[in-house]
Amino acid sequence: MKLLASLFFVVSSTILLSAAEFHLSPTGDDNAAGTKEAPLKTFDAVLAKLEQWGEGDVIDVVMHDGVYQIEKPIEIGPEHQPSGCSMNFRALIGARPCISGGRKITGWKVTDDGVWTTEIPEAKDGKWRFRELFVNSQPATRARHPNEGYLRIENALPDRRSGFTFTPGDVPVAAVGAELVFLHDWSMSRIDIASIDEPTNTLKTKYSIGSAAPHYAIDHFEKHPRYYFENHAALLDAPGEWHLDQQSGQLTYLPRAGETIENTSFFAPVAEQLLIVRGTESQPVCGVHFQGVEFQHAAWSLPPEGYASSQATMHEVRDGSARSKSRGIMPAAILFELAKECSISDGRIANIGCSGVWLGSRTKECRIERCVIENVSGNGINIGEDRNRRVDGKSWDEAAPEQIARGNRVANCVVRQCGRQFFGSIGVWVAFAAETEVTHNEITDLPYTGVSVGWLWNPTPTPVEKNLVVDNHIHHVMQKLSDGGGIYTLGRQPGTRLAGNRIHDVPLNAGRAESNGMFLDEGSDQITIEGNLIYNIDRSPLRFHKAQEMFVKNNVLVCRDSAIPPLRYNSTKPETVAQTDNVVLTADKFDLATYEKRVAGAGLQVTPPLLEPAE
């Protein structure tokens, strides 16, 4: 029934009454009339026509089947809406258009030992460096060691930043220059290796491991943290792995069983963003919609001195300048700013090297609905913004609180396999935002937190309020890092509700701090937790850290055993957390069939039509 309802919606909603209709096809001609029989070819041609359009209130851009390859983002602004018209970019019925920021890689040769190689002249010339390779629409594995799992350091060096000693035999000495992937409790670093000394079993990095704050030191959270290596020819030893030699430009791939050059396609990202919809203070963009469109392949390069992050892709600039230790958020492939009543629906956002889609600064009543967001290196979806933007010399939330992103909605989406390169990423990150609704989504297979709401580590009043995280199915999160949960909150949020969610399968924390069904972190205040079902959590279903007044009612909280408290309090007064009519069980007394009825509405109401990759 879900699939039938989805198909009915797609067909019915694409029959639109429009004042104008332009057709677009990868095989079109920009000198054509733009009709179904003579479509245009590029977005530049369509947008040029829209700049001159002065009639009507609805414009349809009908996208025919095929891949629209771009190397710079499509940019839509107020100049493309001279008459204030609504713009609908939609798939032709039966078509599956894809906007790709990638470049197809060809010219493969097979060596005598079965290895595939090709030359990338742009890489040799230093003009193209990519971190990801997609093989038959799936991410391939960058050459790594070990091939599965992690190693653990012996001891940090005395400065606790520049390297560590390792267990003899763990580290290939030839891997100097590889990328060290280092896991902190809730964050990670990616730093190039400077030297490996076998006699002393010592590894040193080119730049500091961890962000500058003291708690990101190598051994702050645990004495023997995890690490592994990527991106060196010496590590290329398993089917499905690849390596790009930047000096020679040679790309090498080890094929998997059944792969032939004839049945295998390769793409690597070129464009750093795919779509930017941005208005102005005086003229926000209004009513720009993309329906039934797939977005793939966007690139992001590490800072010059490596990636040192906190959570939610916040990372140090590390460009060698005076601002090197300042922090910013990773960009998204799709960005809406100063936008109102815009949407992406019935689409797929996949194989992205940065974050997926961002309803950002000063967005109002925008929607992401019935979409699949998967295989994304950063956050899946961002809503709102942090406090860095200034207005009249002050943080924008103090000087102009009315500018908060308000009324945005994420519904009936599947968010999975995000944080693929950057493990501190979030499925859905709601920062400074108000009246956001995250509802009826399935959020799964994530290295860290499922949904995060709030972005201030104390209870100072801000315009953040009335956010709803309701009726979601959140499971198999916290698969790599620690100190998070199915849902995570920060700061004072009057009227925020976390309700009707089904949260399960959060494993034992691999680092020091525990992971939970919900983690209500510093400053969390005025938040209601109601009617949730939380089970198969290795530690406490709910944890509060420096939280304030909270309301917990009518939840089913299942503890692994009687030694695990249903609510754990870290630097939080238990009396500030009001509890009413909760059911607390141990796993041996829990019957899923009995209690799942309480959250029967959790998860997808309508199945996204592009749930599976195109063939």
C-alpha positions in Angstrom: 0.0 0.0 0.0 2.9 2.4 0.8 4.3 1.9 -2.7 0.9 2.4 -4.4 0.4 5.5 -2.4 3.8 6.8 -3.4 3.2 6.1 -7.1 -0.2 7.8 -7.0 1.3 10.8 -5.4 4.1 11.1 -8.0 1.7 10.8 -10.9 -1.0 13.0 -9.6 1.4 15.7 -8.3 3.2 16.0 -11.7 0.1 16.9 -13.6 0.4 20.6 -13.0 -1.3 23.6 -14.5 1.4 25.9 -15.7 1.7 29.1 -17.6 4.9 27.9 -19.3 6.6 24.6 -19.9 10.2 24.1 -21.0 11.8 20.7 -21.7 15.3 19.7 -20.9 17.3 16.7 -22.0 21.0 15.6 -21.9 20.7 15.0 -25.7 18.9 18.3 -26.3 20.1 21.5 -28.0 20.4 24.9 -26.3 19.3 26.6 -29.6 16.1 24.5 -29.7 12.7 25.8 -28.8 12.6 24.0 -25.4 9.5 21.9 -26.3 9.0 18.2 -25.7 10.0 17.4 -29.3 12.9 19.9 -29.3 14.3 20.1 -25.7 17.0 22.3 -24.4 20.2 20.7 -23.2 21.6 22.7 -20.2 20.4 24.4 -17.1 22.2 27.6 -18.1 19.9 27.7 -21.2 16.8 27.2 -19.2 17.7 29.8 -16.6 18.6 32.3 -19.3 15.1 32.0 -20.6 13.6 32.3 -17.1 15.4 35.6 -16.6 13.5 37.0 -19.5 10.2 35.5 -18.6 7.6 38.0 -17.5 4.3 36.1 -17.6 2.4 33.7 -15.4 2.8 32.4 -11.9 4.0 28.8 -12.6 6.9 27.6 -14.8 7.4 23.9 -15.4 10.9 22.6 -16.4 10.3 19.0 -17.5 13.5 16.9 -17.2 13.8 14.0 -19.6 15.6 10.8 -18.8 19.4 10.6 -18.6 22.4 12.0 -16.8 22.9 15.8 -16.7 26.7 16.2 -16.1 27.8 19.4 -14.5 31.2 20.7 -13.2 29.8 23.7 -11.4 26.6 24.1 -9.4 23.3 25.1 -10.8 22.6 28.5 -9.2 19.0 29.8 -9.0 18.3 33.3 -7.6 15.7 36.0 -7.6 16.8 37.1 -11.1 15.3 33.9 -12.4 11.9 34.8 -11.0 11.3 38.3 -12.5 7.5 37.8 -12.3 7.7 36.1 -8.9 6.7 32.8 -10.5 6.9 29.4 -8.9 9.4 27.1 -10.7 8.9 23.3 -10.9 11.8 21.2 -12.1 10.3 17.8 -12.4 10.9 14.4 -14.0 9.0 13.6 -17.2 6.6 10.8 -16.3 8.5 7.5 -16.6 11.9 9.2 -16.7 14.6 9.2 -14.0 16.8 12.3 -14.6 20.1 12.5 -12.7 22.1 15.6 -12.0 25.7 14.4 -11.7 28.8 16.4 -10.6 31.0 13.5 -11.6 33.1 12.6 -14.6 33.0 9.1 -16.1 36.4 7.4 -16.1 37.3 5.2 -19.1 40.4 3.9 -20.8 40.9 0.9 -18.5 43.6 -1.7 -19.2 44.0 -5.1 -17.6 47.5 -6.0 -16.4 48.9 -9.5 -16.5 48.0 -10.0 -12.8 44.4 -8.9 -13.3 44.7 -5.4 -11.9 42.9 -2.6 -13.8 44.6 0.7 -14.5 44.0 3.9 -16.3 45.6 7.3 -16.7 44.1 10.5 -15.4 46.0 13.3 -17.0 44.2 16.0 -14.9 45.4 14.2 -11.7 49.0 14.2 -12.9 48.8 17.9 -13.7 47.4 18.6 -10.2 44.1 19.8 -11.6 41.9 17.0 -10.3 42.2 15.2 -7.0 39.3 13.0 -5.9 38.8 11.1 -2.6 36.0 8.9 -3.9 35.4 6.5 -6.7 32.0 5.1 -7.5 31.8 1.7 -9.2 28.4 0.8 -10.7 26.8 3.5 -8.6 28.3 2.3 -5.3 31.2 3.7 -3.4 34.4 1.7 -3.8 36.9 1.2 -1.0 40.0 3.5 -0.9 43.0 1.2 -0.3 43.2 0.7 3.4 44.9 -1.2 6.2 43.6 -3.2 7.9 41.0 -4.2 5.4 38.4 -4.6 8.1 38.1 -3.1 11.6 40.7 -1.1 13.4 44.1 -1.1 15.1 44.8 0.4 18.5 47.7 2.6 19.5 50.1 1.5 22.2 50.9 5.0 23.6 50.6 8.6 22.6 53.9 10.5 22.1 54.7 12.9 25.0 53.0 15.9 23.3 49.8 13.8 22.8 49.4 15.3 19.3 52.1 14.4 16.9 51.9 10.6 16.8 52.0 7.4 18.8 53.8 4.1 19.2 52.2 1.0 17.8 52.2 -2.8 18.3 55.0 -4.4 16.3 53.7 -5.7 13.0 50.6 -3.6 12.9 51.9 -0.8 10.6 53.3 -1.3 7.1 56.5 0.6 7.0 56.0 1.5 3.3 52.8 3.4 4.1 54.5 6.8 4.7 52.3 9.4 3.1 49.1 7.4 3.7 46.2 9.1 5.4 45.8 8.3 9.1 42.1 7.8 10.1 42.0 8.4 13.8 38.9 7.9 16.0 38.3 10.1 19.0 35.2 9.4 21.2 32.7 11.4 19.2 34.9 12.8 16.4 37.7 11.9 14.1 40.9 13.2 12.4 42.3 12.5 9.0 45.9 13.5 8.9 48.8 12.4 6.5 51.6 10.3 7.9 55.0 11.9 8.0 57.2 9.0 9.1 57.1 5.4 10.4 60.1 4.2 12.4 60.1 0.4 12.6 62.9 0.0 15.2 61.0 2.1 17.7 57.5 1.3 16.4 56.7 5.0 16.2 54.4 6.8 13.8 54.4 10.6 13.4 52.0 12.7 11.4 52.5 15.8 9.3 50.1 17.9 11.4 48.5 17.7 14.8 46.0 14.9 15.5 42.7 16.3 16.9 41.2 19.7 17.2 43.0 22.3 19.4 40.7 21.9 22.4 42.5 19.9 25.2 39.9 17.1 25.1 40.8 16.1 21.6 44.3 15.0 22.5 45.2 11.5 21.3 44.7 9.7 24.6 42.2 12.0 26.4 39.2 9.8 26.1 40.9 6.4 26.2 44.5 5.3 26.5 44.5 3.1 23.4 42.2 4.6 20.8 41.4 3.2 17.3 43.0 4.0 14.0 43.5 2.7 10.5 45.1 3.9 7.2 43.9 4.8 3.8 45.2 5.9 0.4 48.5 4.4 -0.4 49.6 1.9 -3.1 51.1 -0.3 -0.4 47.7 -0.8 1.1 46.0 -2.0 -2.2 45.4 -5.6 -1.6 41.7 -6.5 -1.6 39.0 -6.7 -4.3 37.0 -3.5 -4.6 39.9 -1.3 -3.5 41.3 1.5 -5.5 44.2 4.0 -5.4 45.1 7.2 -7.3 48.8 8.0 -7.7 48.8 11.8 -7.8 52.3 12.0 -9.2 51.8 9.7 -12.1 48.1 10.1 -12.6 47.6 6.3 -12.6 44.3 5.1 -11.1 44.4 1.4 -10.0 41.4 -0.8 -9.2 41.2 -4.4 -8.0 38.1 -5.8 -9.5 35.6 -7.9 -7.5 34.3 -11.2 -8.6 32.1 -11.0 -11.7 33.2 -7.5 -12.7 34.5 -7.0 -16.2 35.5 -3.8 -17.9 32.4 -4.2 -20.1 29.9 -4.4 -17.2 31.5 -1.9 -14.9 31.2 1.9 -14.9 33.3 4.4 -12.9 32.6 7.9 -11.8 34.6 10.3 -9.7 33.3 13.7 -8.4 34.4 17.0 -9.9 31.8 19.6 -8.9 32.0 20.7 -5.2 28.3 21.5 -5.1 25.3 20.6 -7.3 22.6 23.1 -6.6 22.5 26.5 -4.9 19.1 28.2 -4.5 19.8 31.6 -2.8 17.8 34.7 -2.5 18.6 38.1 -1.0 17.4 39.9 2.2 15.0 42.0 0.1 14.0 39.3 -2.3 14.1 35.7 -1.0 13.7 33.0 -3.6 10.2 31.5 -3.3 8.6 28.4 -4.7 11.5 26.5 -6.3 10.8 22.8 -6.4 12.6 19.7 -7.6 10.6 16.6 -8.0 11.6 13.1 -9.1 15.2 14.1 -9.6 18.4 12.3 -8.6 21.5 14.2 -7.4 24.8 12.4 -7.4 28.6 13.0 -7.2 29.9 16.0 -5.3 33.5 16.5 -4.1 35.0 17.9 -1.0 38.7 18.3 -0.3 40.3 18.1 3.2 41.7 21.3 4.6 45.4 21.7 3.7 46.6 20.6 7.1 44.1 17.7 7.5 40.7 17.2 8.9 40.3 17.6 12.7 36.6 17.7 13.7 34.3 17.9 16.6 30.7 16.7 15.8 28.3 17.2 12.9 31.1 17.9 10.5 32.3 21.0 12.5 36.0 21.1 11.8 39.1 23.3 12.0 39.9 25.4 8.9 43.6 24.4 9.1 44.8 26.5 6.2 48.0 27.8 7.8 46.5 31.3 8.4 45.7 33.1 11.6 42.2 31.6 11.4 43.5 28.1 11.1 42.1 26.9 14.4 38.6 28.5 13.8 35.8 26.0 13.0 33.3 25.8 10.2 30.7 23.3 9.0 31.3 21.2 6.0 29.3 22.4 2.9 26.4 20.5 1.4 26.0 19.4 -2.2 22.5 21.1 -2.3 22.0 24.4 -0.5 19.0 26.6 0.0 19.5 30.0 1.7 17.1 33.0 2.0 14.5 30.8 0.5 10.8 30.3 1.2 8.4 27.5 0.4 10.9 25.5 -1.7 11.2 21.7 -1.8 12.9 18.6 -3.0 10.6 15.7 -3.2 10.5 12.1 -4.6 14.2 12.3 -5.2 17.5 10.6 -4.4 20.7 12.3 -3.1 23.6 9.8 -3.1 27.3 9.3 -3.5 28.2 12.7 -2.1 31.6 13.7 -0.7 30.4 16.4 1.6 27.0 16.8 3.3 23.8 16.0 1.4 21.3 18.9 1.5 21.1 22.0 3.6 18.0 24.1 4.3 20.2 26.9 5.6 20.2 30.5 6.8 16.8 32.2 6.8 14.9 29.4 5.1 11.2 29.3 5.8 8.7 26.6 5.2 10.9 24.5 2.9 10.5 20.8 2.6 12.4 17.6 1.9 9.9 14.8 1.4 9.9 11.2 0.1 13.6 11.4 -0.7 16.4 8.9 -0.2 19.7 10.3 1.2 22.4 7.7 1.2 26.1 7.1 0.8 26.9 10.7 1.9 30.3 11.5 3.4 29.0 14.2 5.8 25.6 15.0 7.4 22.6 13.7 5.5 20.4 16.7 6.0 21.2 20.1 7.7 18.5 22.5 8.9 19.3 26.0 10.1 22.7 27.3 10.9 25.2 27.9 13.7 25.9 31.3 15.4 28.9 32.4 13.3 27.0 34.8 11.0 27.2 38.4 12.3 24.5 41.2 12.2 25.6 44.6 13.4 28.6 43.2 15.0 26.7 40.6 17.1 25.8 37.0 16.6 22.7 37.0 14.3 20.6 35.2 16.9 21.1 38.0 19.3 20.8 40.9 16.9 18.1 39.5 14.6 16.4 36.5 16.1 13.6 36.7 13.6 16.0 35.5 11.0 16.0 32.0 12.4 15.2 29.2 9.9 11.6 28.4 10.7 8.9 25.9 9.7 11.0 23.6 7.6 10.1 19.9 7.3 11.7 16.6 6.6 9.2 13.8 6.1 8.9 10.3 4.7 12.6 10.2 3.8 15.1 7.3 4.1 18.4 8.6 5.5 21.1 5.9 5.6 24.9 5.3 5.2 25.8 8.9 5.9 29.0 9.9 7.6 30.7 7.5 5.2 34.1 9.4 5.3 33.5 11.7 8.3 32.2 9.6 11.2 31.1 12.4 13.5 28.3 13.2 11.0 24.6 13.3 11.8 21.7 11.8 9.8 19.6 14.9 10.3 21.3 17.9 11.9 18.9 20.7 13.2 21.1 23.5 14.5 19.6 27.0 15.3 16.1 26.5 13.9 12.5 26.8 15.1 9.3 24.9 14.4 11.2 22.3 12.4 9.4 19.0 11.8 11.3 15.8 11.4 8.7 13.1 11.0 7.9 9.7 9.6 11.5 9.1 8.4 13.7 6.0 8.6 17.1 6.9 9.8 19.6 4.0 9.9 23.2 2.7 9.4 25.1 5.7 10.7 28.4 5.9 12.5 27.2 8.5 15.0 23.9 10.2 15.9 20.6 9.8 14.1 18.9 13.2 14.7 20.6 16.2 16.5 18.6 19.2 17.6 20.1 22.4 19.0 23.6 23.9 18.9 24.4 25.7 22.2 26.0 24.0 25.1 24.2 25.9 27.8 20.6 26.9 28.7 20.9 30.5 27.6 17.6 31.6 25.9 17.8 31.7 22.1 15.2 31.7 19.3 15.4 27.9 19.1 12.0 26.6 19.9 9.1 24.2 19.1 11.1 21.7 17.0 9.4 18.4 16.5 11.1 15.0 16.1 8.1 12.7 15.9 7.1 9.3 14.6 10.5 8.3 13.2 12.1 4.9 13.0 15.7 5.3 14.1 17.9 2.3 14.3 21.5 0.9 14.0 23.1 4.2 14.7 26.3 4.9 16.7 28.0 2.1 14.8 31.5 3.6 15.0 31.7 6.5 17.5 30.4 7.1 21.0 28.7 9.7 23.2 25.6 10.2 21.1 22.3 8.5 20.4 19.3 7.9 18.3 18.4 11.5 19.1 20.7 14.1 20.6 19.9 17.5 21.9 21.7 20.7 23.1 20.4 23.9 24.7 17.2 25.4 25.7 14.3 24.7 23.4 10.8 25.6 24.7 8.1 23.6 23.1 10.4 21.0 21.5 9.0 17.5 21.5 10.6 14.1 20.8 7.6 11.9 20.5 6.3 8.6 19.1 9.8 7.5 17.8 10.9 3.9 17.6 14.6 3.7 18.5 16.6 0.5 18.7 19.9 -1.2 18.1 22.5 1.2 19.6 25.6 -0.8 20.4 28.0 -0.7 23.3 30.2 2.4 23.0 33.6 1.6 21.5 35.1 4.7 23.2 34.8 6.0 26.7 31.4 7.7 26.9 28.3 5.6 26.5 25.8 5.8 23.7 22.1 5.9 24.3 18.7 5.8 22.8 18.5 9.5 23.5 21.3 11.7 24.8 20.1 15.0 26.2 23.4 16.9 26.4 24.5 20.2 27.8 22.0 22.9 28.4 19.0 20.8 27.2 16.0 22.4 28.7 12.2 22.6 28.3 12.1 19.5 26.1 9.3 16.9 26.2 10.1 13.2 25.6 6.9 11.4 25.1 5.5 8.1 23.8 8.7 6.7 22.5 9.7 3.0 22.3 13.4 2.5 23.0 14.9 -1.0 23.1 18.1 -3.0 22.2 20.2 -0.3 23.7 23.4 -1.6 25.3 23.5 1.3 27.9 20.8 3.5 29.3 17.8 4.3 27.0 17.9 8.0 28.2 20.9 10.0 29.4 21.0 13.5 30.7 24.2 15.6 30.9 24.1 19.1 32.4 20.4 19.1 31.5 17.8 21.4 33.0 14.0 21.0 33.2 12.9 18.1 31.1 9.6 16.2 30.8 9.6 12.4 30.3 6.2 10.7 30.0 4.5 7.6 28.6 7.7 6.1 27.1 8.6 2.4 27.0 12.2 2.1 28.1 13.8 -1.3 27.8 17.1 -1.9 29.7 19.5 -4.6 28.8 19.4 -5.9 32.3 18.6 -4.8 35.9 22.1 -3.3 36.3 21.4 -0.6 33.6 19.3 2.4 34.8 16.6 3.6 32.4 17.7 7.2 32.9 21.3 8.1 33.6 22.2 11.4 35.1 25.6 13.0 34.4 26.0 16.4 36.2 22.1 16.6 36.2 19.9 16.9 39.2 17.3 14.0 38.9 14.6 16.2 40.3 14.7 18.5 37.3 13.6 15.6 35.0 9.9 15.1 35.6 8.8 11.5 34.9 5.2 10.4 34.3 3.7 7.0 33.4 6.7 5.5 31.8 7.0 1.7 31.4 10.5 0.4 32.4 11.4 -3.2 31.5 14.4 -5.4 31.3 15.1 -7.1 27.9 14.1 -10.5 29.2 10.6 -9.2 30.1 10.1 -7.2 26.9 7.8 -8.5 24.1 8.2 -6.4 21.0 4.8 -7.4 19.5 3.1 -6.1 22.7 4.7 -2.7 22.8 5.4 -1.8 19.1 1.7 -1.0 18.8 2.4 2.1 20.8 4.5 3.5 18.0 2.6 2.0 15.1 2.9 5.3 13.2 6.7 5.5 13.5 8.6 5.3 10.2 7.6 5.8 6.6 4.0 6.6 5.7 4.8 6.7 2.0 7.7 4.8 0.4 10.1 7.1 -1.5 9.8 6.2 -5.2 13.6 6.2 -5.8 14.4 3.9 -3.0 16.8 1.8 -5.1 19.6 3.0 -7.3 19.0 3.2 -11.1 20.1 0.2 -13.0 
